[in-house]
Amino acid sequence: MGFDQNFIYGCSAIGAGLALIAGVGPGVGQGIAAGHAASAVGRNPGAKGDITSTMLLGQAVAETTGLYGLLVAMLLMFVKPFQAV
C-alpha cells in the first residue's frame, strides 16, 4: 500500500465518523416529538391513538436521515475502491 491508498483510507475513516454525526439530529428530533406527544396525550387522553400514530409516522420519517448517515459510513469503511484484487 502506497501513500495514496493510506491517505484515501484515512479520509474514508474521517468521512465515516462525520457521517455518523447525522444520527444526532434524528435522536434530538424524535425526543422532542415524543415529549410533545406525551404532553398532548396528557391534555387530551381521548386522542391517544391519533397522536401516537402521527408521532410514530413522523419518527419513522425522521429516522431515515440517521439510517442514510449509517449507510454512508458503512460504505466508506467497508468498500475499498482501490484495494488490490
PDB file with SEQRES, HELIX, SHEET and CRYST1 records, atoms N, CA, C and O in Angstrom:
SEQRES   1 A   85  MET GLY PHE ASP GLN ASN PHE ILE TYR GLY CYS SER ALA          
SEQRES   2 A   85  ILE GLY ALA GLY LEU ALA LEU ILE ALA GLY VAL GLY PRO          
SEQRES   3 A   85  GLY VAL GLY GLN GLY ILE ALA ALA GLY HIS ALA ALA SER          
SEQRES   4 A   85  ALA VAL GLY ARG ASN PRO GLY ALA LYS GLY ASP ILE THR          
SEQRES   5 A   85  SER THR MET LEU LEU GLY GLN ALA VAL ALA GLU THR THR          
SEQRES   6 A   85  GLY LEU TYR GLY LEU LEU VAL ALA MET LEU LEU MET PHE          
SEQRES   7 A   85  VAL LYS PRO PHE GLN ALA VAL                                  
HELIX    1 AA1 PHE A    3  ALA A   19  1                                  17    
HELIX    2 AA2 LEU A   20  GLY A   23  5                                   4    
HELIX    3 AA3 VAL A   24  ARG A   43  1                                  20    
HELIX    4 AA4 PRO A   45  ALA A   47  5                                   3    
HELIX    5 AA5 LYS A   48  PHE A   78  1                                  31    
CRYST1    1.000    1.000    1.000  90.00  90.00  90.00 P 1           1          
ATOM      1  N   MET A   1       0.833  -1.180   0.000  1.00  0.00           N  
ATOM      2  CA  MET A   1       0.000   0.000   0.000  1.00  0.00           C  
ATOM      3  C   MET A   1       0.873   1.235   0.000  1.00  0.00           C  
ATOM      4  O   MET A   1       1.767   1.395   0.830  1.00  0.00           O  
ATOM      5  N   GLY A   2       0.593   2.088  -0.935  1.00  0.00           N  
ATOM      6  CA  GLY A   2       1.354   3.314  -1.035  1.00  0.00           C  
ATOM      7  C   GLY A   2       0.734   4.428  -0.217  1.00  0.00           C  
ATOM      8  O   GLY A   2      -0.270   4.249   0.472  1.00  0.00           O  
ATOM      9  N   PHE A   3       1.362   5.572  -0.318  1.00  0.00           N  
ATOM     10  CA  PHE A   3       0.883   6.740   0.420  1.00  0.00           C  
ATOM     11  C   PHE A   3      -0.531   7.106  -0.017  1.00  0.00           C  
ATOM     12  O   PHE A   3      -1.361   7.470   0.816  1.00  0.00           O  
ATOM     13  N   ASP A   4      -0.805   7.014  -1.289  1.00  0.00           N  
ATOM     14  CA  ASP A   4      -2.115   7.422  -1.786  1.00  0.00           C  
ATOM     15  C   ASP A   4      -3.235   6.567  -1.197  1.00  0.00           C  
ATOM     16  O   ASP A   4      -4.284   7.094  -0.828  1.00  0.00           O  
ATOM     17  N   GLN A   5      -3.025   5.262  -1.108  1.00  0.00           N  
ATOM     18  CA  GLN A   5      -4.067   4.393  -0.551  1.00  0.00           C  
ATOM     19  C   GLN A   5      -4.256   4.643   0.942  1.00  0.00           C  
ATOM     20  O   GLN A   5      -5.388   4.663   1.425  1.00  0.00           O  
ATOM     21  N   ASN A   6      -3.174   4.830   1.669  1.00  0.00           N  
ATOM     22  CA  ASN A   6      -3.298   5.120   3.101  1.00  0.00           C  
ATOM     23  C   ASN A   6      -4.035   6.432   3.326  1.00  0.00           C  
ATOM     24  O   ASN A   6      -4.856   6.542   4.237  1.00  0.00           O  
ATOM     25  N   PHE A   7      -3.743   7.412   2.506  1.00  0.00           N  
ATOM     26  CA  PHE A   7      -4.423   8.702   2.616  1.00  0.00           C  
ATOM     27  C   PHE A   7      -5.913   8.547   2.337  1.00  0.00           C  
ATOM     28  O   PHE A   7      -6.743   9.126   3.038  1.00  0.00           O  
ATOM     29  N   ILE A   8      -6.252   7.773   1.323  1.00  0.00           N  
ATOM     30  CA  ILE A   8      -7.658   7.548   0.983  1.00  0.00           C  
ATOM     31  C   ILE A   8      -8.359   6.794   2.102  1.00  0.00           C  
ATOM     32  O   ILE A   8      -9.494   7.130   2.439  1.00  0.00           O  
ATOM     33  N   TYR A   9      -7.723   5.790   2.686  1.00  0.00           N  
ATOM     34  CA  TYR A   9      -8.329   5.042   3.783  1.00  0.00           C  
ATOM     35  C   TYR A   9      -8.531   5.940   5.007  1.00  0.00           C  
ATOM     36  O   TYR A   9      -9.556   5.856   5.683  1.00  0.00           O  
ATOM     37  N   GLY A  10      -7.563   6.785   5.280  1.00  0.00           N  
ATOM     38  CA  GLY A  10      -7.696   7.713   6.401  1.00  0.00           C  
ATOM     39  C   GLY A  10      -8.834   8.694   6.195  1.00  0.00           C  
ATOM     40  O   GLY A  10      -9.610   8.964   7.111  1.00  0.00           O  
ATOM     41  N   CYS A  11      -8.926   9.225   4.987  1.00  0.00           N  
ATOM     42  CA  CYS A  11     -10.022  10.150   4.680  1.00  0.00           C  
ATOM     43  C   CYS A  11     -11.371   9.438   4.731  1.00  0.00           C  
ATOM     44  O   CYS A  11     -12.374  10.034   5.124  1.00  0.00           O  
ATOM     45  N   SER A  12     -11.399   8.163   4.335  1.00  0.00           N  
ATOM     46  CA  SER A  12     -12.637   7.388   4.433  1.00  0.00           C  
ATOM     47  C   SER A  12     -13.058   7.218   5.886  1.00  0.00           C  
ATOM     48  O   SER A  12     -14.244   7.312   6.203  1.00  0.00           O  
ATOM     49  N   ALA A  13     -12.102   6.969   6.766  1.00  0.00           N  
ATOM     50  CA  ALA A  13     -12.427   6.814   8.185  1.00  0.00           C  
ATOM     51  C   ALA A  13     -12.933   8.128   8.778  1.00  0.00           C  
ATOM     52  O   ALA A  13     -13.888   8.132   9.555  1.00  0.00           O  
ATOM     53  N   ILE A  14     -12.299   9.234   8.417  1.00  0.00           N  
ATOM     54  CA  ILE A  14     -12.754  10.539   8.905  1.00  0.00           C  
ATOM     55  C   ILE A  14     -14.147  10.845   8.363  1.00  0.00           C  
ATOM     56  O   ILE A  14     -15.006  11.334   9.097  1.00  0.00           O  
ATOM     57  N   GLY A  15     -14.370  10.560   7.093  1.00  0.00           N  
ATOM     58  CA  GLY A  15     -15.688  10.781   6.493  1.00  0.00           C  
ATOM     59  C   GLY A  15     -16.752   9.918   7.137  1.00  0.00           C  
ATOM     60  O   GLY A  15     -17.885  10.366   7.313  1.00  0.00           O  
ATOM     61  N   ALA A  16     -16.414   8.692   7.491  1.00  0.00           N  
ATOM     62  CA  ALA A  16     -17.375   7.808   8.157  1.00  0.00           C  
ATOM     63  C   ALA A  16     -17.746   8.370   9.533  1.00  0.00           C  
ATOM     64  O   ALA A  16     -18.912   8.340   9.926  1.00  0.00           O  
ATOM     65  N   GLY A  17     -16.770   8.871  10.245  1.00  0.00           N  
ATOM     66  CA  GLY A  17     -17.062   9.484  11.541  1.00  0.00           C  
ATOM     67  C   GLY A  17     -17.953  10.700  11.410  1.00  0.00           C  
ATOM     68  O   GLY A  17     -18.867  10.900  12.210  1.00  0.00           O  
ATOM     69  N   LEU A  18     -17.688  11.506  10.406  1.00  0.00           N  
ATOM     70  CA  LEU A  18     -18.533  12.685  10.176  1.00  0.00           C  
ATOM     71  C   LEU A  18     -19.937  12.287   9.740  1.00  0.00           C  
ATOM     72  O   LEU A  18     -20.910  12.953  10.095  1.00  0.00           O  
ATOM     73  N   ALA A  19     -20.050  11.205   8.972  1.00  0.00           N  
ATOM     74  CA  ALA A  19     -21.366  10.758   8.519  1.00  0.00           C  
ATOM     75  C   ALA A  19     -22.208  10.272   9.693  1.00  0.00           C  
ATOM     76  O   ALA A  19     -23.433  10.391   9.661  1.00  0.00           O  
ATOM     77  N   LEU A  20     -21.576   9.730  10.723  1.00  0.00           N  
ATOM     78  CA  LEU A  20     -22.331   9.252  11.879  1.00  0.00           C  
ATOM     79  C   LEU A  20     -22.860  10.389  12.742  1.00  0.00           C  
ATOM     80  O   LEU A  20     -23.715  10.174  13.601  1.00  0.00           O  
ATOM     81  N   ILE A  21     -22.356  11.594  12.518  1.00  0.00           N  
ATOM     82  CA  ILE A  21     -22.922  12.748  13.217  1.00  0.00           C  
ATOM     83  C   ILE A  21     -24.375  12.959  12.782  1.00  0.00           C  
ATOM     84  O   ILE A  21     -25.152  13.600  13.489  1.00  0.00           O  
ATOM     85  N   ALA A  22     -24.733  12.419  11.622  1.00  0.00           N  
ATOM     86  CA  ALA A  22     -26.111  12.534  11.140  1.00  0.00           C  
ATOM     87  C   ALA A  22     -27.090  11.827  12.065  1.00  0.00           C  
ATOM     88  O   ALA A  22     -28.295  12.047  11.945  1.00  0.00           O  
ATOM     89  N   GLY A  23     -26.627  10.994  12.974  1.00  0.00           N  
ATOM     90  CA  GLY A  23     -27.507  10.332  13.923  1.00  0.00           C  
ATOM     91  C   GLY A  23     -27.946  11.220  15.067  1.00  0.00           C  
ATOM     92  O   GLY A  23     -28.882  10.873  15.786  1.00  0.00           O  
ATOM     93  N   VAL A  24     -27.296  12.357  15.255  1.00  0.00           N  
ATOM     94  CA  VAL A  24     -27.647  13.254  16.352  1.00  0.00           C  
ATOM     95  C   VAL A  24     -28.989  13.939  16.086  1.00  0.00           C  
ATOM     96  O   VAL A  24     -29.824  14.043  16.984  1.00  0.00           O  
ATOM     97  N   GLY A  25     -29.190  14.396  14.875  1.00  0.00           N  
ATOM     98  CA  GLY A  25     -30.417  15.117  14.527  1.00  0.00           C  
ATOM     99  C   GLY A  25     -31.678  14.296  14.726  1.00  0.00           C  
ATOM    100  O   GLY A  25     -32.615  14.763  15.374  1.00  0.00           O  
ATOM    101  N   PRO A  26     -31.730  13.082  14.185  1.00  0.00           N  
ATOM    102  CA  PRO A  26     -32.926  12.276  14.406  1.00  0.00           C  
ATOM    103  C   PRO A  26     -33.165  11.954  15.882  1.00  0.00           C  
ATOM    104  O   PRO A  26     -34.313  11.898  16.323  1.00  0.00           O  
ATOM    105  N   GLY A  27     -32.105  11.745  16.641  1.00  0.00           N  
ATOM    106  CA  GLY A  27     -32.279  11.458  18.059  1.00  0.00           C  
ATOM    107  C   GLY A  27     -32.916  12.623  18.805  1.00  0.00           C  
ATOM    108  O   GLY A  27     -33.824  12.434  19.614  1.00  0.00           O  
ATOM    109  N   VAL A  28     -32.436  13.819  18.525  1.00  0.00           N  
ATOM    110  CA  VAL A  28     -32.997  15.012  19.165  1.00  0.00           C  
ATOM    111  C   VAL A  28     -34.440  15.232  18.690  1.00  0.00           C  
ATOM    112  O   VAL A  28     -35.335  15.507  19.490  1.00  0.00           O  
ATOM    113  N   GLY A  29     -34.645  15.106  17.385  1.00  0.00           N  
ATOM    114  CA  GLY A  29     -35.987  15.320  16.838  1.00  0.00           C  
ATOM    115  C   GLY A  29     -37.004  14.326  17.359  1.00  0.00           C  
ATOM    116  O   GLY A  29     -38.139  14.699  17.655  1.00  0.00           O  
ATOM    117  N   GLN A  30     -36.616  13.069  17.476  1.00  0.00           N  
ATOM    118  CA  GLN A  30     -37.538  12.063  17.983  1.00  0.00           C  
ATOM    119  C   GLN A  30     -37.830  12.268  19.467  1.00  0.00           C  
ATOM    120  O   GLN A  30     -38.949  12.029  19.922  1.00  0.00           O  
ATOM    121  N   GLY A  31     -36.845  12.702  20.205  1.00  0.00           N  
ATOM    122  CA  GLY A  31     -37.083  13.001  21.619  1.00  0.00           C  
ATOM    123  C   GLY A  31     -38.043  14.155  21.795  1.00  0.00           C  
ATOM    124  O   GLY A  31     -38.923  14.105  22.654  1.00  0.00           O  
ATOM    125  N   ILE A  32     -37.888  15.196  20.991  1.00  0.00           N  
ATOM    126  CA  ILE A  32     -38.798  16.330  21.060  1.00  0.00           C  
ATOM    127  C   ILE A  32     -40.209  15.905  20.659  1.00  0.00           C  
ATOM    128  O   ILE A  32     -41.184  16.297  21.301  1.00  0.00           O  
ATOM    129  N   ALA A  33     -40.318  15.102  19.593  1.00  0.00           N  
ATOM    130  CA  ALA A  33     -41.635  14.639  19.145  1.00  0.00           C  
ATOM    131  C   ALA A  33     -42.312  13.797  20.209  1.00  0.00           C  
ATOM    132  O   ALA A  33     -43.510  13.951  20.446  1.00  0.00           O  
ATOM    133  N   ALA A  34     -41.568  12.908  20.856  1.00  0.00           N  
ATOM    134  CA  ALA A  34     -42.151  12.063  21.897  1.00  0.00           C  
ATOM    135  C   ALA A  34     -42.580  12.901  23.098  1.00  0.00           C  
ATOM    136  O   ALA A  34     -43.616  12.633  23.705  1.00  0.00           O  
ATOM    137  N   GLY A  35     -41.797  13.899  23.434  1.00  0.00           N  
ATOM    138  CA  GLY A  35     -42.169  14.774  24.555  1.00  0.00           C  
ATOM    139  C   GLY A  35     -43.434  15.560  24.278  1.00  0.00           C  
ATOM    140  O   GLY A  35     -44.301  15.680  25.143  1.00  0.00           O  
ATOM    141  N   HIS A  36     -43.540  16.098  23.069  1.00  0.00           N  
ATOM    142  CA  HIS A  36     -44.744  16.845  22.714  1.00  0.00           C  
ATOM    143  C   HIS A  36     -45.955  15.925  22.617  1.00  0.00           C  
ATOM    144  O   HIS A  36     -47.063  16.317  22.982  1.00  0.00           O  
ATOM    145  N   ALA A  37     -45.750  14.708  22.128  1.00  0.00           N  
ATOM    146  CA  ALA A  37     -46.862  13.754  22.053  1.00  0.00           C  
ATOM    147  C   ALA A  37     -47.329  13.364  23.449  1.00  0.00           C  
ATOM    148  O   ALA A  37     -48.529  13.233  23.688  1.00  0.00           O  
ATOM    149  N   ALA A  38     -46.398  13.179  24.364  1.00  0.00           N  
ATOM    150  CA  ALA A  38     -46.783  12.832  25.734  1.00  0.00           C  
ATOM    151  C   ALA A  38     -47.573  13.964  26.381  1.00  0.00           C  
ATOM    152  O   ALA A  38     -48.555  13.715  27.081  1.00  0.00           O  
ATOM    153  N   SER A  39     -47.155  15.195  26.153  1.00  0.00           N  
ATOM    154  CA  SER A  39     -47.910  16.308  26.728  1.00  0.00           C  
ATOM    155  C   SER A  39     -49.272  16.466  26.046  1.00  0.00           C  
ATOM    156  O   SER A  39     -50.244  16.860  26.691  1.00  0.00           O  
ATOM    157  N   ALA A  40     -49.347  16.163  24.752  1.00  0.00           N  
ATOM    158  CA  ALA A  40     -50.640  16.235  24.061  1.00  0.00           C  
ATOM    159  C   ALA A  40     -51.600  15.175  24.570  1.00  0.00           C  
ATOM    160  O   ALA A  40     -52.792  15.440  24.730  1.00  0.00           O  
ATOM    161  N   VAL A  41     -51.087  13.970  24.827  1.00  0.00           N  
ATOM    162  CA  VAL A  41     -51.944  12.912  25.382  1.00  0.00           C  
ATOM    163  C   VAL A  41     -52.374  13.292  26.802  1.00  0.00           C  
ATOM    164  O   VAL A  41     -53.488  12.972  27.216  1.00  0.00           O  
ATOM    165  N   GLY A  42     -51.511  13.960  27.537  1.00  0.00           N  
ATOM    166  CA  GLY A  42     -51.879  14.411  28.878  1.00  0.00           C  
ATOM    167  C   GLY A  42     -53.003  15.432  28.849  1.00  0.00           C  
ATOM    168  O   GLY A  42     -53.850  15.451  29.741  1.00  0.00           O  
ATOM    169  N   ARG A  43     -53.016  16.282  27.829  1.00  0.00           N  
ATOM    170  CA  ARG A  43     -54.072  17.279  27.705  1.00  0.00           C  
ATOM    171  C   ARG A  43     -55.364  16.679  27.171  1.00  0.00           C  
ATOM    172  O   ARG A  43     -56.454  17.089  27.569  1.00  0.00           O  
ATOM    173  N   ASN A  44     -55.241  15.690  26.253  1.00  0.00           N  
ATOM    174  CA  ASN A  44     -56.425  15.113  25.616  1.00  0.00           C  
ATOM    175  C   ASN A  44     -56.257  13.595  25.512  1.00  0.00           C  
ATOM    176  O   ASN A  44     -55.857  13.090  24.463  1.00  0.00           O  
ATOM    177  N   PRO A  45     -56.552  12.874  26.575  1.00  0.00           N  
ATOM    178  CA  PRO A  45     -56.345  11.421  26.560  1.00  0.00           C  
ATOM    179  C   PRO A  45     -57.198  10.683  25.532  1.00  0.00           C  
ATOM    180  O   PRO A  45     -56.845   9.578  25.120  1.00  0.00           O  
ATOM    181  N   GLY A  46     -58.300  11.268  25.119  1.00  0.00           N  
ATOM    182  CA  GLY A  46     -59.171  10.618  24.143  1.00  0.00           C  
ATOM    183  C   GLY A  46     -58.554  10.522  22.757  1.00  0.00           C  
ATOM    184  O   GLY A  46     -58.958   9.679  21.956  1.00  0.00           O  
ATOM    185  N   ALA A  47     -57.591  11.364  22.469  1.00  0.00           N  
ATOM    186  CA  ALA A  47     -56.951  11.368  21.148  1.00  0.00           C  
ATOM    187  C   ALA A  47     -55.638  10.604  21.150  1.00  0.00           C  
ATOM    188  O   ALA A  47     -54.784  10.825  20.291  1.00  0.00           O  
ATOM    189  N   LYS A  48     -55.476   9.707  22.112  1.00  0.00           N  
ATOM    190  CA  LYS A  48     -54.201   8.996  22.252  1.00  0.00           C  
ATOM    191  C   LYS A  48     -53.832   8.216  20.992  1.00  0.00           C  
ATOM    192  O   LYS A  48     -52.676   8.254  20.570  1.00  0.00           O  
ATOM    193  N   GLY A  49     -54.772   7.519  20.388  1.00  0.00           N  
ATOM    194  CA  GLY A  49     -54.484   6.721  19.193  1.00  0.00           C  
ATOM    195  C   GLY A  49     -54.029   7.574  18.024  1.00  0.00           C  
ATOM    196  O   GLY A  49     -53.059   7.235  17.347  1.00  0.00           O  
ATOM    197  N   ASP A  50     -54.727   8.684  17.779  1.00  0.00           N  
ATOM    198  CA  ASP A  50     -54.354   9.567  16.672  1.00  0.00           C  
ATOM    199  C   ASP A  50     -52.990  10.209  16.904  1.00  0.00           C  
ATOM    200  O   ASP A  50     -52.172  10.299  15.989  1.00  0.00           O  
ATOM    201  N   ILE A  51     -52.757  10.651  18.128  1.00  0.00           N  
ATOM    202  CA  ILE A  51     -51.477  11.297  18.451  1.00  0.00           C  
ATOM    203  C   ILE A  51     -50.328  10.311  18.311  1.00  0.00           C  
ATOM    204  O   ILE A  51     -49.279  10.639  17.756  1.00  0.00           O  
ATOM    205  N   THR A  52     -50.532   9.103  18.818  1.00  0.00           N  
ATOM    206  CA  THR A  52     -49.475   8.096  18.758  1.00  0.00           C  
ATOM    207  C   THR A  52     -49.153   7.700  17.325  1.00  0.00           C  
ATOM    208  O   THR A  52     -47.982   7.590  16.961  1.00  0.00           O  
ATOM    209  N   SER A  53     -50.177   7.485  16.509  1.00  0.00           N  
ATOM    210  CA  SER A  53     -49.916   7.087  15.119  1.00  0.00           C  
ATOM    211  C   SER A  53     -49.227   8.197  14.347  1.00  0.00           C  
ATOM    212  O   SER A  53     -48.328   7.925  13.550  1.00  0.00           O  
ATOM    213  N   THR A  54     -49.630   9.445  14.567  1.00  0.00           N  
ATOM    214  CA  THR A  54     -48.975  10.565  13.887  1.00  0.00           C  
ATOM    215  C   THR A  54     -47.535  10.713  14.345  1.00  0.00           C  
ATOM    216  O   THR A  54     -46.646  10.979  13.535  1.00  0.00           O  
ATOM    217  N   MET A  55     -47.299  10.542  15.648  1.00  0.00           N  
ATOM    218  CA  MET A  55     -45.939  10.648  16.177  1.00  0.00           C  
ATOM    219  C   MET A  55     -45.040   9.556  15.602  1.00  0.00           C  
ATOM    220  O   MET A  55     -43.904   9.826  15.209  1.00  0.00           O  
ATOM    221  N   LEU A  56     -45.548   8.324  15.554  1.00  0.00           N  
ATOM    222  CA  LEU A  56     -44.730   7.225  15.035  1.00  0.00           C  
ATOM    223  C   LEU A  56     -44.419   7.400  13.553  1.00  0.00           C  
ATOM    224  O   LEU A  56     -43.320   7.065  13.111  1.00  0.00           O  
ATOM    225  N   LEU A  57     -45.359   7.913  12.789  1.00  0.00           N  
ATOM    226  CA  LEU A  57     -45.105   8.178  11.368  1.00  0.00           C  
ATOM    227  C   LEU A  57     -44.029   9.247  11.211  1.00  0.00           C  
ATOM    228  O   LEU A  57     -43.122   9.104  10.392  1.00  0.00           O  
ATOM    229  N   GLY A  58     -44.131  10.308  11.990  1.00  0.00           N  
ATOM    230  CA  GLY A  58     -43.117  11.359  11.934  1.00  0.00           C  
ATOM    231  C   GLY A  58     -41.749  10.871  12.369  1.00  0.00           C  
ATOM    232  O   GLY A  58     -40.737  11.271  11.794  1.00  0.00           O  
ATOM    233  N   GLN A  59     -41.705  10.015  13.376  1.00  0.00           N  
ATOM    234  CA  GLN A  59     -40.419   9.498  13.825  1.00  0.00           C  
ATOM    235  C   GLN A  59     -39.808   8.547  12.807  1.00  0.00           C  
ATOM    236  O   GLN A  59     -38.587   8.502  12.660  1.00  0.00           O  
ATOM    237  N   ALA A  60     -40.630   7.798  12.111  1.00  0.00           N  
ATOM    238  CA  ALA A  60     -40.107   6.906  11.070  1.00  0.00           C  
ATOM    239  C   ALA A  60     -39.490   7.713   9.933  1.00  0.00           C  
ATOM    240  O   ALA A  60     -38.449   7.339   9.392  1.00  0.00           O  
ATOM    241  N   VAL A  61     -40.130   8.812   9.577  1.00  0.00           N  
ATOM    242  CA  VAL A  61     -39.578   9.670   8.522  1.00  0.00           C  
ATOM    243  C   VAL A  61     -38.277  10.312   8.995  1.00  0.00           C  
ATOM    244  O   VAL A  61     -37.318  10.404   8.229  1.00  0.00           O  
ATOM    245  N   ALA A  62     -38.236  10.752  10.240  1.00  0.00           N  
ATOM    246  CA  ALA A  62     -37.032  11.399  10.773  1.00  0.00           C  
ATOM    247  C   ALA A  62     -35.867  10.409  10.884  1.00  0.00           C  
ATOM    248  O   ALA A  62     -34.708  10.795  10.731  1.00  0.00           O  
ATOM    249  N   GLU A  63     -36.168   9.154  11.145  1.00  0.00           N  
ATOM    250  CA  GLU A  63     -35.121   8.148  11.336  1.00  0.00           C  
ATOM    251  C   GLU A  63     -34.373   7.854  10.042  1.00  0.00           C  
ATOM    252  O   GLU A  63     -33.231   7.396  10.084  1.00  0.00           O  
ATOM    253  N   THR A  64     -34.993   8.107   8.895  1.00  0.00           N  
ATOM    254  CA  THR A  64     -34.319   7.810   7.630  1.00  0.00           C  
ATOM    255  C   THR A  64     -33.028   8.603   7.483  1.00  0.00           C  
ATOM    256  O   THR A  64     -32.076   8.116   6.873  1.00  0.00           O  
ATOM    257  N   THR A  65     -32.977   9.812   8.027  1.00  0.00           N  
ATOM    258  CA  THR A  65     -31.749  10.606   7.944  1.00  0.00           C  
ATOM    259  C   THR A  65     -30.601   9.902   8.662  1.00  0.00           C  
ATOM    260  O   THR A  65     -29.490   9.826   8.137  1.00  0.00           O  
ATOM    261  N   GLY A  66     -30.866   9.392   9.851  1.00  0.00           N  
ATOM    262  CA  GLY A  66     -29.837   8.661  10.587  1.00  0.00           C  
ATOM    263  C   GLY A  66     -29.425   7.384   9.882  1.00  0.00           C  
ATOM    264  O   GLY A  66     -28.248   7.024   9.888  1.00  0.00           O  
ATOM    265  N   LEU A  67     -30.381   6.695   9.274  1.00  0.00           N  
ATOM    266  CA  LEU A  67     -30.045   5.467   8.550  1.00  0.00           C  
ATOM    267  C   LEU A  67     -29.215   5.760   7.311  1.00  0.00           C  
ATOM    268  O   LEU A  67     -28.318   4.989   6.971  1.00  0.00           O  
ATOM    269  N   TYR A  68     -29.502   6.862   6.635  1.00  0.00           N  
ATOM    270  CA  TYR A  68     -28.681   7.238   5.478  1.00  0.00           C  
ATOM    271  C   TYR A  68     -27.256   7.549   5.914  1.00  0.00           C  
ATOM    272  O   TYR A  68     -26.303   7.165   5.235  1.00  0.00           O  
ATOM    273  N   GLY A  69     -27.101   8.236   7.032  1.00  0.00           N  
ATOM    274  CA  GLY A  69     -25.767   8.513   7.553  1.00  0.00           C  
ATOM    275  C   GLY A  69     -25.020   7.238   7.905  1.00  0.00           C  
ATOM    276  O   GLY A  69     -23.825   7.121   7.633  1.00  0.00           O  
ATOM    277  N   LEU A  70     -25.721   6.273   8.512  1.00  0.00           N  
ATOM    278  CA  LEU A  70     -25.111   4.988   8.835  1.00  0.00           C  
ATOM    279  C   LEU A  70     -24.710   4.240   7.567  1.00  0.00           C  
ATOM    280  O   LEU A  70     -23.640   3.634   7.513  1.00  0.00           O  
ATOM    281  N   LEU A  71     -25.556   4.282   6.560  1.00  0.00           N  
ATOM    282  CA  LEU A  71     -25.245   3.624   5.291  1.00  0.00           C  
ATOM    283  C   LEU A  71     -24.001   4.229   4.647  1.00  0.00           C  
ATOM    284  O   LEU A  71     -23.134   3.498   4.167  1.00  0.00           O  
ATOM    285  N   VAL A  72     -23.909   5.544   4.634  1.00  0.00           N  
ATOM    286  CA  VAL A  72     -22.733   6.207   4.058  1.00  0.00           C  
ATOM    287  C   VAL A  72     -21.478   5.838   4.843  1.00  0.00           C  
ATOM    288  O   VAL A  72     -20.429   5.585   4.251  1.00  0.00           O  
ATOM    289  N   ALA A  73     -21.579   5.805   6.174  1.00  0.00           N  
ATOM    290  CA  ALA A  73     -20.423   5.446   6.994  1.00  0.00           C  
ATOM    291  C   ALA A  73     -19.977   4.017   6.723  1.00  0.00           C  
ATOM    292  O   ALA A  73     -18.779   3.750   6.628  1.00  0.00           O  
ATOM    293  N   MET A  74     -20.921   3.101   6.599  1.00  0.00           N  
ATOM    294  CA  MET A  74     -20.560   1.708   6.327  1.00  0.00           C  
ATOM    295  C   MET A  74     -19.929   1.566   4.946  1.00  0.00           C  
ATOM    296  O   MET A  74     -18.976   0.807   4.770  1.00  0.00           O  
ATOM    297  N   LEU A  75     -20.455   2.289   3.980  1.00  0.00           N  
ATOM    298  CA  LEU A  75     -19.858   2.233   2.651  1.00  0.00           C  
ATOM    299  C   LEU A  75     -18.430   2.773   2.662  1.00  0.00           C  
ATOM    300  O   LEU A  75     -17.540   2.207   2.026  1.00  0.00           O  
ATOM    301  N   LEU A  76     -18.218   3.867   3.384  1.00  0.00           N  
ATOM    302  CA  LEU A  76     -16.875   4.447   3.449  1.00  0.00           C  
ATOM    303  C   LEU A  76     -15.891   3.536   4.171  1.00  0.00           C  
ATOM    304  O   LEU A  76     -14.708   3.510   3.832  1.00  0.00           O  
ATOM    305  N   MET A  77     -16.366   2.790   5.162  1.00  0.00           N  
ATOM    306  CA  MET A  77     -15.463   1.946   5.935  1.00  0.00           C  
ATOM    307  C   MET A  77     -15.186   0.595   5.278  1.00  0.00           C  
ATOM    308  O   MET A  77     -14.077   0.073   5.391  1.00  0.00           O  
ATOM    309  N   PHE A  78     -16.163   0.030   4.603  1.00  0.00           N  
ATOM    310  CA  PHE A  78     -16.013  -1.352   4.168  1.00  0.00           C  
ATOM    311  C   PHE A  78     -15.880  -1.529   2.662  1.00  0.00           C  
ATOM    312  O   PHE A  78     -15.517  -2.615   2.209  1.00  0.00           O  
ATOM    313  N   VAL A  79     -16.158  -0.510   1.883  1.00  0.00           N  
ATOM    314  CA  VAL A  79     -15.990  -0.626   0.430  1.00  0.00           C  
ATOM    315  C   VAL A  79     -14.677   0.068   0.086  1.00  0.00           C  
ATOM    316  O   VAL A  79     -14.564   1.289   0.195  1.00  0.00           O  
ATOM    317  N   LYS A  80     -13.704  -0.703  -0.321  1.00  0.00           N  
ATOM    318  CA  LYS A  80     -12.356  -0.181  -0.616  1.00  0.00           C  
ATOM    319  C   LYS A  80     -12.176  -0.157  -2.143  1.00  0.00           C  
ATOM    320  O   LYS A  80     -11.843  -1.180  -2.742  1.00  0.00           O  
ATOM    321  N   PRO A  81     -12.389   0.981  -2.756  1.00  0.00           N  
ATOM    322  CA  PRO A  81     -12.347   1.030  -4.228  1.00  0.00           C  
ATOM    323  C   PRO A  81     -10.966   0.816  -4.825  1.00  0.00           C  
ATOM    324  O   PRO A  81     -10.849   0.394  -5.975  1.00  0.00           O  
ATOM    325  N   PHE A  82      -9.913   1.102  -4.055  1.00  0.00           N  
ATOM    326  CA  PHE A  82      -8.562   0.996  -4.633  1.00  0.00           C  
ATOM    327  C   PHE A  82      -7.789  -0.180  -4.066  1.00  0.00           C  
ATOM    328  O   PHE A  82      -6.565  -0.231  -4.190  1.00  0.00           O  
ATOM    329  N   GLN A  83      -8.477  -1.120  -3.448  1.00  0.00           N  
ATOM    330  CA  GLN A  83      -7.813  -2.293  -2.889  1.00  0.00           C  
ATOM    331  C   GLN A  83      -7.415  -3.235  -3.999  1.00  0.00           C  
ATOM    332  O   GLN A  83      -8.183  -3.447  -4.937  1.00  0.00           O  
ATOM    333  N   ALA A  84      -6.214  -3.811  -3.909  1.00  0.00           N  
ATOM    334  CA  ALA A  84      -5.725  -4.738  -4.931  1.00  0.00           C  
ATOM    335  C   ALA A  84      -6.563  -6.002  -4.914  1.00  0.00           C  
ATOM    336  O   ALA A  84      -6.915  -6.514  -3.852  1.00  0.00           O  
ATOM    337  N   VAL A  85      -6.875  -6.495  -6.088  1.00  0.00           N  
ATOM    338  CA  VAL A  85      -7.713  -7.690  -6.204  1.00  0.00           C  
ATOM    339  C   VAL A  85      -6.862  -8.934  -6.092  1.00  0.00           C  
ATOM    340  O   VAL A  85      -7.384 -10.047  -6.166  1.00  0.00           O  
TER     341      VAL A  85                                                      
END                                                                             
